[in-house]
Amino acid sequence: MIHLNGVTDEPYAFGSRQALLADVDLDIPVGRYALLSPAPEMHRQIVDLLCCLRPPRQGFVKHDGNVSWAIGRQGFIRGKANGLSMIDFVSEMYEIDAEATHELVADLISDPKCLARPMEHWPLYIRQEFSFALALAPAFDVYVIEGAIPFEPCRFTRLWLALFEERLVGRTLILSSYRQNQLADYCFKGLIYERSALSIEDDLDQCIRRFPPRRSRSESGSAGDDVFGSGFEESGIGI
């Protein structure tokens, strides 16, 4: 569960301070939620708060259990470090077995030989596969995904989706995506951001009709390079 207690936030985004939330109290119980709103460009800031990647200006966000980073952003998949070092880093951070994580990632991605090379030299599709594969290693209680879930008809997608479905049993999912079919397939309720507030609504179909998913500004700007359509940006973890 995620608890928002008196959360007020005015993050800096798109060149100015934005009134994001105003004194929000909300409990998000176990479930599968589609993050929807008339302003998808602000979903990144909402996700940052839910994942505790930054604190709000007032109030606090509390987690019962482990909440993922913003899965789908690949800002940390770059630089001179190689994939093996990143796996070791994440394994240490989340206190999981590094050898098992190496095996998981190598089994999933299309070219495991890339893991020994600096991430800055990886092709884009390997960066994206690595980002999603690594997110399956920790035992998260809440999975927060920003962008499209892998959908290309390939070996990686088939394997990843099968493992992801296993991980989701009894867990929580919060999905922010412009792909309406994925919201309908994976989510049961709407997590609605509107007028500086967050609320939960049970009728997902009605929520989608009210707030048809569309690309945010950042997703539109990077869509031509993105195999999964994720609009990856900076992540909250890195080395």
Stockholm file with secondary structure:
# STOCKHOLM 1.0

chainA/1-239         MIHLNGVTDEPYAFGSRQALLADVDLDIPVGRYALLSPAPEMHRQIVDLLCCLRPPRQGFVKHDGNVSWAIGRQGFIRGKANGLSMIDFVSEMYEIDAEATHELVADLISDPKCLARPMEHWPLYIRQEFSFALALAPAFDVYVIEGAIPFEPCRFTRLWLALFEERLVGRTLILSSYRQNQLADYCFKGLIYERSALSIEDDLDQCIRRFPPRRSRSESGSAGDDVFGSGFEESGIGI
#=GR chainA/1-239 SS CEEEEEEEECCEETTEECCCEEEEEEEECSSEEEEECSCGGGHHHHHHHHTTSSCCSEEEEEESSCEEEEETCCTTSCSSCBHHHHHHHHHHHHTCCHHHHHHHHHHHSSCGGGGGSBGGGSCHHHHHHHHHHHTTSSCCSEEEEESCCCCSSSHHHHHHHHHHHHHHTTSEEEEECSCHHHHHHHCSEEEEEETTEEEEESCHHHHHHHSCCCCCHHHHHHGGGCSSCCCCCCCSCCC
#=GC SS_cons         CEEEEEEEECCEETTEECCCEEEEEEEECSSEEEEECSCGGGHHHHHHHHTTSSCCSEEEEEESSCEEEEETCCTTSCSSCBHHHHHHHHHHHHTCCHHHHHHHHHHHSSCGGGGGSBGGGSCHHHHHHHHHHHTTSSCCSEEEEESCCCCSSSHHHHHHHHHHHHHHTTSEEEEECSCHHHHHHHCSEEEEEETTEEEEESCHHHHHHHSCCCCCHHHHHHGGGCSSCCCCCCCSCCC
//
